[in-house]
């Protein structure tokens, strides 16, 4: 009789364990695609944008007077004065404009253009 009770108890324990494991794997299996999409989204979209933003900020921080720049609005000018939050740039005809630092999108490298 004791053997019969022991075998029934063992069979019940073994039957519950695979069911719980299957439930866990079912939940994990459903979440896996979302986790993979989040990882791919981070690697291909968020990370490159952060790197590009850091490079642009470093370029803006390193600008010196007489550097030629392009603004987000497409204005090309030469940096004449650097303020805390803005630049004074001079256009080709001598007009001076004050622009915000975050309006700068690119640096024109005249040395590279002259060598070509």
DSSP file (Angstrom, degrees, kcal/mol; ACC not computed):
  #  RESIDUE AA STRUCTURE BP1 BP2  ACC     N-H-->O    O-->H-N    N-H-->O    O-->H-N    TCO  KAPPA ALPHA  PHI   PSI    X-CA   Y-CA   Z-CA
    1    1 A X     >        0   0    0      0, 0.0     4,-2.3     0, 0.0     5,-0.2   0.000 360.0 360.0 360.0 -42.4    0.0    0.0    0.0
    2    2 A X  H  >  +     0   0    0      1,-0.2     4,-2.5     2,-0.2     5,-0.2   0.895 360.0  52.5 -62.5 -39.4    2.8    2.4    0.8
    3    3 A X  H  > S+     0   0    0      1,-0.2     4,-2.4     2,-0.2    -1,-0.2   0.890 107.9  51.3 -64.0 -38.8    4.4    1.6   -2.5
    4    4 A X  H  > S+     0   0    0      2,-0.2     4,-2.0     1,-0.2    -2,-0.2   0.922 111.6  46.3 -65.2 -44.2    1.1    2.4   -4.3
    5    5 A X  H  X S+     0   0    0     -4,-2.3     4,-2.5     2,-0.2    -2,-0.2   0.897 112.7  50.9 -64.2 -40.5    0.8    5.8   -2.5
    6    6 A X  H  X S+     0   0    0     -4,-2.5     4,-2.4     1,-0.2    -2,-0.2   0.915 110.5  48.1 -64.5 -42.9    4.4    6.6   -3.3
    7    7 A X  H  X S+     0   0    0     -4,-2.4     4,-2.2     2,-0.2    -1,-0.2   0.872 112.8  48.7 -67.3 -36.1    4.1    5.8   -7.0
    8    8 A X  H  X S+     0   0    0     -4,-2.0     4,-2.2     2,-0.2    -2,-0.2   0.912 112.6  48.2 -67.9 -42.3    0.9    7.9   -7.2
    9    9 A X  H  X S+     0   0    0     -4,-2.5     4,-2.1     2,-0.2    -2,-0.2   0.895 113.1  48.1 -64.8 -40.8    2.6   10.8   -5.4
   10   10 A X  H  X S+     0   0    0     -4,-2.4     4,-2.5     2,-0.2    -1,-0.2   0.904 111.1  50.0 -66.4 -42.2    5.6   10.6   -7.7
   11   11 A X  H  X S+     0   0    0     -4,-2.2     4,-1.8     1,-0.2    -2,-0.2   0.886 110.9  49.9 -64.5 -38.9    3.5   10.4  -10.8
   12   12 A X  H  X S+     0   0    0     -4,-2.2     4,-1.6     2,-0.2    -2,-0.2   0.906 111.9  47.8 -66.2 -41.8    1.5   13.5   -9.7
   13   13 A X  H  X S+     0   0    0     -4,-2.1     4,-1.8     1,-0.2    -2,-0.2   0.908 112.9  48.1 -65.7 -42.7    4.7   15.4   -9.0
   14   14 A X  H  X S+     0   0    0     -4,-2.5     4,-1.2     1,-0.2    -1,-0.2   0.839 109.5  53.4 -67.9 -32.3    6.2   14.5  -12.4
   15   15 A X  H  X S+     0   0    0     -4,-1.8     4,-0.9    -5,-0.2    -1,-0.2   0.852 109.6  48.1 -71.2 -34.0    3.0   15.4  -14.2
   16   16 A X  H  X S+     0   0    0     -4,-1.6     4,-2.3     2,-0.2     5,-0.2   0.873 104.0  60.3 -74.7 -36.9    3.0   18.9  -12.7
   17   17 A X  H  X S+     0   0    0     -4,-1.8     4,-2.3     1,-0.2     5,-0.2   0.928 104.7  45.7 -62.2 -49.2    6.6   19.7  -13.4
   18   18 A X  H  X S+     0   0    0     -4,-1.2     4,-2.5     1,-0.2    -1,-0.2   0.875 111.9  53.8 -63.1 -33.5    6.4   19.4  -17.2
   19   19 A X  H  X S+     0   0    0     -4,-0.9     4,-2.1     2,-0.2    -1,-0.2   0.921 110.3  45.7 -65.4 -43.5    3.2   21.4  -17.3
   20   20 A X  H  X S+     0   0    0     -4,-2.3     4,-2.3     2,-0.2    -1,-0.2   0.892 113.4  50.0 -66.0 -39.3    4.8   24.3  -15.3
   21   21 A X  H  X S+     0   0    0     -4,-2.3     4,-2.6    -5,-0.2    -2,-0.2   0.897 110.0  50.7 -66.1 -38.8    7.8   24.1  -17.6
   22   22 A X  H  X S+     0   0    0     -4,-2.5     4,-2.2     2,-0.2    -2,-0.2   0.880 109.2  51.0 -67.1 -36.6    5.6   24.2  -20.7
   23   23 A X  H  X S+     0   0    0     -4,-2.1     4,-2.3     2,-0.2    -2,-0.2   0.926 111.4  48.0 -64.4 -43.8    3.8   27.3  -19.3
   24   24 A X  H  X S+     0   0    0     -4,-2.3     4,-2.7     1,-0.2    -2,-0.2   0.931 113.4  46.9 -62.6 -45.3    7.1   29.0  -18.7
   25   25 A X  H  X S+     0   0    0     -4,-2.6     4,-2.8     1,-0.2    -1,-0.2   0.847 109.8  54.9 -66.2 -33.0    8.4   28.2  -22.2
   26   26 A X  H  X S+     0   0    0     -4,-2.2     4,-1.5     2,-0.2    -1,-0.2   0.924 111.3  43.3 -65.3 -44.2    5.1   29.3  -23.7
   27   27 A X  H  X S+     0   0    0     -4,-2.3     4,-1.8     2,-0.2    -2,-0.2   0.925 116.4  47.7 -65.9 -44.8    5.3   32.7  -22.0
   28   28 A X  H  X S+     0   0    0     -4,-2.7     4,-1.9     1,-0.2    -2,-0.2   0.904 110.0  53.1 -62.8 -41.1    9.0   33.0  -23.0
   29   29 A X  H  X S+     0   0    0     -4,-2.8     4,-0.6     1,-0.2    -1,-0.2   0.825 109.7  48.6 -64.5 -32.0    8.3   31.9  -26.5
   30   30 A X  H  < S+     0   0    0     -4,-1.5     4,-0.4     1,-0.2    -1,-0.2   0.831 114.8  44.2 -76.7 -32.3    5.6   34.6  -26.8
   31   31 A X  H  X S+     0   0    0     -4,-1.8     4,-2.1     1,-0.2     3,-0.3   0.718  94.1  80.9 -83.9 -22.2    7.9   37.3  -25.5
   32   32 A X  H  X S+     0   0    0     -4,-1.9     4,-2.5     1,-0.2     5,-0.2   0.885  89.3  51.1 -56.4 -45.5   11.0   36.3  -27.5
   33   33 A X  H  X S+     0   0    0     -4,-0.6     4,-2.3     1,-0.2    -1,-0.2   0.897 110.8  49.6 -61.2 -37.8    9.9   38.1  -30.7
   34   34 A X  H  > S+     0   0    0     -4,-0.4     4,-2.2    -3,-0.3    -1,-0.2   0.896 111.1  49.2 -66.9 -39.5    9.3   41.3  -28.9
   35   35 A X  H  X S+     0   0    0     -4,-2.1     4,-2.2     2,-0.2    -2,-0.2   0.924 111.5  49.2 -64.6 -44.1   12.6   41.2  -27.2
   36   36 A X  H  X S+     0   0    0     -4,-2.5     4,-2.5     1,-0.2    -2,-0.2   0.897 110.3  50.7 -62.5 -41.3   14.4   40.5  -30.5
   37   37 A X  H  X S+     0   0    0     -4,-2.3     4,-2.6     1,-0.2    -1,-0.2   0.904 110.2  50.3 -63.2 -41.2   12.6   43.4  -32.2
   38   38 A X  H  X S+     0   0    0     -4,-2.2     4,-2.2     2,-0.2    -2,-0.2   0.906 111.4  47.9 -64.1 -41.8   13.6   45.7  -29.3
   39   39 A X  H  X S+     0   0    0     -4,-2.2     4,-2.6     2,-0.2    -2,-0.2   0.926 113.8  46.5 -64.9 -45.1   17.3   44.6  -29.6
   40   40 A X  H  X S+     0   0    0     -4,-2.5     4,-2.4     2,-0.2     5,-0.3   0.910 111.4  52.2 -63.8 -42.5   17.3   45.1  -33.4
   41   41 A X  H  X>S+     0   0    0     -4,-2.6     4,-1.8    -5,-0.2     5,-1.4   0.911 112.2  46.3 -59.0 -44.0   15.6   48.5  -33.1
   42   42 A X  I  <>S+     0   0    0     -4,-2.2     5,-2.6     3,-0.2     6,-0.3   0.939 114.9  45.8 -64.4 -47.4   18.3   49.6  -30.6
   43   43 A X  I  <5S+     0   0    0     -4,-2.6     5,-0.2     1,-0.2    -2,-0.2   0.850 123.1  32.2 -67.9 -35.4   21.2   48.3  -32.6
   44   44 A X  I  <5S+     0   0    0     -4,-2.4    -1,-0.2    -5,-0.2    -2,-0.2   0.635 133.6  16.9-100.8 -15.0   20.1   49.7  -36.0
   45   45 A X  I  X5S+     0   0    0     -4,-1.8     4,-1.5    -5,-0.3    -3,-0.2   0.734 123.4  38.6-121.9 -57.4   18.2   52.9  -35.1
   46   46 A X  I  ><S+     0   0    0     -5,-1.4     4,-2.3     1,-0.2     5,-0.2   0.937 114.8  49.4 -69.7 -48.3   18.9   54.3  -31.6
   47   47 A X  H  ><S+     0   0    0     -5,-2.6     4,-2.1     1,-0.2    -1,-0.2   0.919 112.0  46.5 -62.3 -47.3   22.6   53.6  -31.3
   48   48 A X  H  > S+     0   0    0     -6,-0.3     4,-2.4    -5,-0.2    -1,-0.2   0.886 112.2  52.0 -63.4 -36.0   23.6   55.1  -34.6
   49   49 A X  H  X S+     0   0    0     -4,-1.5     4,-2.5     2,-0.2    -1,-0.2   0.910 109.4  49.1 -65.8 -40.7   21.6   58.2  -34.0
   50   50 A X  H  X S+     0   0    0     -4,-2.3     4,-2.2     2,-0.2    -1,-0.2   0.907 111.8  49.2 -63.4 -41.1   23.2   58.7  -30.6
   51   51 A X  H  X S+     0   0    0     -4,-2.1     4,-2.1     2,-0.2    -2,-0.2   0.912 112.2  47.6 -64.9 -42.3   26.6   58.3  -32.1
   52   52 A X  H  X S+     0   0    0     -4,-2.4     4,-2.3     2,-0.2    -2,-0.2   0.897 111.0  51.7 -65.1 -40.6   25.8   60.8  -34.9
   53   53 A X  H  X S+     0   0    0     -4,-2.5     4,-2.3     1,-0.2    -2,-0.2   0.891 109.9  49.6 -63.5 -39.9   24.4   63.3  -32.3
   54   54 A X  H  X S+     0   0    0     -4,-2.2     4,-2.3     2,-0.2    -2,-0.2   0.904 110.5  49.7 -65.6 -41.5   27.6   63.0  -30.2
   55   55 A X  H  X S+     0   0    0     -4,-2.1     4,-2.2     2,-0.2    -2,-0.2   0.902 111.7  48.6 -65.1 -40.4   29.8   63.6  -33.3
   56   56 A X  H  X S+     0   0    0     -4,-2.3     4,-2.5     2,-0.2    -2,-0.2   0.914 111.7  49.2 -64.7 -43.4   27.8   66.7  -34.3
   57   57 A X  H  X S+     0   0    0     -4,-2.3     4,-2.3     1,-0.2    -2,-0.2   0.893 111.1  49.9 -63.7 -39.8   27.9   68.1  -30.7
   58   58 A X  H  X S+     0   0    0     -4,-2.3     4,-1.4     2,-0.2    -1,-0.2   0.897 110.5  50.3 -65.0 -40.3   31.7   67.5  -30.6
   59   59 A X  H  < S+     0   0    0     -4,-2.2     4,-0.3     2,-0.2    -2,-0.2   0.913 111.3  48.4 -63.6 -43.0   32.1   69.3  -34.0
   60   60 A X  H >< S+     0   0    0     -4,-2.5     3,-1.1     1,-0.2    -2,-0.2   0.902 110.2  51.7 -64.4 -41.1   30.0   72.2  -32.7
   61   61 A X  H 3< S+     0   0    0     -4,-2.3    -1,-0.2     1,-0.2    -2,-0.2   0.799 110.9  49.0 -65.2 -28.2   32.1   72.4  -29.5
   62   62 A X  T 3< S+     0   0    0     -4,-1.4    -1,-0.2    -3,-0.2    -2,-0.2   0.378  80.9 125.3 -95.2   4.0   35.3   72.5  -31.6
   63   63 A X    <   -     0   0    0     -3,-1.1     2,-0.3    -4,-0.3    -3,-0.0  -0.384  39.6-169.2 -65.8 140.8   34.3   75.2  -34.0
   64   64 A X    >   -     0   0    0     -2,-0.1     3,-1.6     1,-0.1    15,-0.2  -0.839  34.7 -77.4-123.5 161.0   36.7   78.1  -34.2
   65   65 A X  T 3  S+     0   0    0     -2,-0.3    15,-0.2     1,-0.2     3,-0.1  -0.309 117.5  31.6 -56.8 146.6   36.4   81.6  -35.9
   66   66 A X  T 3  S+     0   0    0     13,-3.6     2,-0.3     1,-0.3    -1,-0.2   0.423  85.9 131.9  78.7   4.1   37.0   81.4  -39.7
   67   67 A X    <   -     0   0    0     -3,-1.6    12,-2.9    12,-0.2     2,-0.4  -0.686  56.2-130.7 -79.7 138.8   35.5   77.9  -39.9
   68   68 A X  E     -AB  78 108A   0     40,-0.7    40,-3.1    -2,-0.3     2,-0.3  -0.774  32.9-179.7 -92.4 134.8   32.9   77.6  -42.7
   69   69 A X  E     -AB  77 107A   0      8,-3.0     8,-2.0    -2,-0.4     2,-0.4  -0.852  25.9-140.0-131.2 163.9   29.6   76.0  -41.7
   70   70 A X  E     -AB  76 106A   0     36,-2.3    35,-2.8    -2,-0.3    36,-1.7  -0.990  22.7-147.0-121.6 134.5   26.3   75.0  -43.1
   71   71 A X  E >   - B   0 104A   0      4,-2.2     3,-1.7    -2,-0.4    33,-0.2  -0.469  30.6-103.2 -94.4 170.6   23.1   75.6  -41.1
   72   72 A X  T 3  S+     0   0    0     31,-2.6    32,-0.1     1,-0.3    -1,-0.1   0.777 123.0  57.3 -62.2 -26.2   19.9   73.5  -41.0
   73   73 A X  T 3  S-     0   0    0     30,-0.2    -1,-0.3     2,-0.1    31,-0.1   0.469 122.6-105.6 -84.2  -1.7   18.3   76.1  -43.1
   74   74 A X    <   +     0   0    0     -3,-1.7     2,-0.4     1,-0.3    -2,-0.1   0.574  69.7 147.5  90.5  10.2   20.9   75.8  -45.8
   75   75 A X        -     0   0    0     16,-0.0    -4,-2.2     1,-0.0     2,-0.5  -0.662  33.7-154.7 -82.1 131.3   22.8   79.0  -45.0
   76   76 A X  E     +A   70   0A   0     -2,-0.4    16,-0.4    -6,-0.2     2,-0.3  -0.918  30.5 142.3-107.1 129.2   26.6   78.8  -45.7
   77   77 A X  E     -A   69   0A   0     -8,-2.0    -8,-3.0    -2,-0.5     2,-0.5  -0.953  47.7-104.6-156.5 174.3   28.7   81.2  -43.7
   78   78 A X  E     -AC  68  90A   0     12,-2.6    12,-2.7    -2,-0.3     2,-0.3  -0.918  37.2-117.9-109.8 130.7   32.0   81.8  -41.9
   79   79 A X  E     + C   0  89A   0    -12,-2.9   -13,-3.6    -2,-0.5    10,-0.2  -0.496  38.6 166.1 -67.6 127.5   32.1   81.8  -38.1
   80   80 A X  E     +     0   0A   0      8,-3.4     2,-0.3     1,-0.4     9,-0.2   0.712  63.9  14.8-111.0 -35.4   33.2   85.2  -36.9
   81   81 A X  E     - C   0  88A   0      7,-1.6     7,-2.6   -17,-0.1     2,-0.5  -0.998  62.2-146.6-145.4 143.8   32.3   85.2  -33.2
   82   82 A X  E     + C   0  87A   0     -2,-0.3     5,-0.2     5,-0.2     2,-0.2  -0.955  19.3 179.8-116.4 120.6   31.4   82.5  -30.7
   83   83 A X        -     0   0    0      3,-3.0     5,-0.0    -2,-0.5    -2,-0.0  -0.456  46.1 -91.2-104.5-176.9   29.0   83.2  -27.9
   84   84 A X  S    S+     0   0    0      1,-0.2     3,-0.0    -2,-0.2    -1,-0.0   0.915 120.2   7.0 -64.8 -43.7   27.7   80.9  -25.2
   85   85 A X  S    S+     0   0    0     16,-0.0    16,-2.1    15,-0.0    17,-0.3   0.365 128.6  40.9-120.6   3.2   24.6   79.7  -27.1
   86   86 A X  E     - D   0 100A   0     14,-0.3    -3,-3.0    15,-0.1     2,-0.3  -0.926  60.6-135.0-147.1 169.0   25.1   81.2  -30.5
   87   87 A X  E     -CD  82  99A   0     12,-3.0    12,-2.6    -2,-0.3     2,-0.6  -0.928  14.1-139.1-121.3 149.3   27.5   82.1  -33.4
   88   88 A X  E     -CD  81  98A   0     -7,-2.6    -8,-3.4    -2,-0.3    -7,-1.6  -0.965  31.9-173.1-102.2 120.2   27.9   85.2  -35.4
   89   89 A X  E     -CD  79  97A   0      8,-3.2     8,-2.8    -2,-0.6     2,-0.5  -0.845  16.9-142.0-115.8 153.9   28.4   84.1  -39.0
   90   90 A X  E     -CD  78  96A   0    -12,-2.7   -12,-2.6    -2,-0.3     6,-0.2  -0.954  14.4-144.6-115.4 130.9   29.3   86.2  -42.0
   91   91 A X    >   -     0   0    0      4,-3.2     3,-1.9    -2,-0.5   -14,-0.1  -0.318  36.5 -92.9 -84.7 174.1   27.9   85.4  -45.4
   92   92 A X  T 3  S+     0   0    0    -16,-0.4    -1,-0.1     1,-0.3   -15,-0.1   0.775 125.1  52.2 -61.7 -27.6   29.8   85.8  -48.7
   93   93 A X  T 3  S-     0   0    0      2,-0.1    -1,-0.3     1,-0.0     3,-0.1   0.357 123.8 -99.1 -92.9   7.6   28.4   89.3  -49.2
   94   94 A X  S <  S+     0   0    0     -3,-1.9     2,-0.2     1,-0.3    -2,-0.1   0.364  75.0 143.5  95.1  -4.9   29.5   90.5  -45.8
   95   95 A X        -     0   0    0     -5,-0.1    -4,-3.2     1,-0.0     2,-0.4  -0.474  40.0-144.6 -68.4 136.4   26.1   90.2  -44.1
   96   96 A X  E     -D   90   0A   0     -6,-0.2     2,-0.3    -2,-0.2    -6,-0.2  -0.881  18.1-176.7-107.8 137.2   26.4   89.0  -40.5
   97   97 A X  E     -D   89   0A   0     -8,-2.8    -8,-3.2    -2,-0.4     2,-0.6  -0.951  21.3-139.0-127.9 147.4   23.8   86.7  -38.9
   98   98 A X  E     +D   88   0A   0     -2,-0.3     2,-0.3   -10,-0.2   -10,-0.2  -0.946  30.4 176.5-105.1 124.7   23.5   85.4  -35.4
   99   99 A X  E     -D   87   0A   0    -12,-2.6   -12,-3.0    -2,-0.6     2,-0.1  -0.902  32.2-105.7-125.2 154.1   22.5   81.7  -35.3
  100  100 A X  E >   -D   86   0A   0     -2,-0.3     3,-1.6   -14,-0.2     4,-0.3  -0.446  29.2-120.5 -73.9 152.0   22.0   79.3  -32.5
  101  101 A X  G >  S+     0   0    0    -16,-2.1     3,-1.5     1,-0.3   -15,-0.1   0.863 112.4  58.7 -62.0 -35.4   24.6   76.6  -32.0
  102  102 A X  G 3  S+     0   0    0    -17,-0.3    -1,-0.3     1,-0.3   -16,-0.1   0.517  91.9  70.9 -76.6   0.2   22.1   73.8  -32.5
  103  103 A X  G <  S+     0   0    0     -3,-1.6   -31,-2.6   -32,-0.1     2,-0.3   0.596  75.3 100.6 -85.1 -12.0   21.3   75.2  -36.0
  104  104 A X  E <   +B   71   0A   0     -3,-1.5   -33,-0.2    -4,-0.3     3,-0.1  -0.582  40.8 168.2 -76.8 131.8   24.7   74.1  -37.3
  105  105 A X  E     +     0   0A   0    -35,-2.8     2,-0.3     1,-0.3   -34,-0.2   0.659  58.5   8.3-114.5 -27.0   24.5   70.9  -39.3
  106  106 A X  E     -B   70   0A   0    -36,-1.7   -36,-2.3   -47,-0.0     2,-0.4  -0.994  56.4-130.0-157.0 157.2   27.9   70.6  -41.0
  107  107 A X  E     -B   69   0A   0     -2,-0.3     2,-0.6   -38,-0.2   -38,-0.3  -0.933  22.6-140.2-109.0 132.8   31.5   72.0  -41.2
  108  108 A X  E     -B   68   0A   0    -40,-3.1     2,-1.0    -2,-0.4   -40,-0.7  -0.851  11.6-150.1 -94.9 122.7   32.9   72.8  -44.7
  109  109 A X     >  -     0   0    0     -2,-0.6     4,-1.4     1,-0.2     3,-0.2  -0.788  16.0-179.2 -96.6  98.5   36.5   71.7  -44.9
  110  110 A X  H  > S+     0   0    0     -2,-1.0     4,-2.6     1,-0.2     5,-0.2   0.819  78.2  62.7 -66.6 -31.6   38.1   74.1  -47.4
  111  111 A X  H  > S+     0   0    0      1,-0.2     4,-1.4     2,-0.2    -1,-0.2   0.917 104.8  46.6 -61.9 -42.0   41.6   72.5  -47.0
  112  112 A X  H  > S+     0   0    0     -3,-0.2     4,-0.8     1,-0.2    -1,-0.2   0.882 113.2  49.2 -67.9 -37.7   40.2   69.2  -48.4
  113  113 A X  H  < S+     0   0    0     -4,-1.4     3,-0.4     1,-0.2    -2,-0.2   0.867 108.9  52.6 -69.4 -36.3   38.4   71.0  -51.3
  114  114 A X  H  < S+     0   0    0     -4,-2.6    -1,-0.2     1,-0.2    -2,-0.2   0.798 104.6  56.3 -69.7 -29.0   41.6   73.0  -52.2
  115  115 A X  H  <        0   0    0     -4,-1.4    -1,-0.2     1,-0.2    -2,-0.2   0.758 360.0 360.0 -75.3 -23.8   43.7   69.8  -52.4
  116  116 A X     <        0   0    0     -4,-0.8    -1,-0.2    -3,-0.4    -2,-0.2   0.480 360.0 360.0 -80.0 360.0   41.4   68.2  -55.0
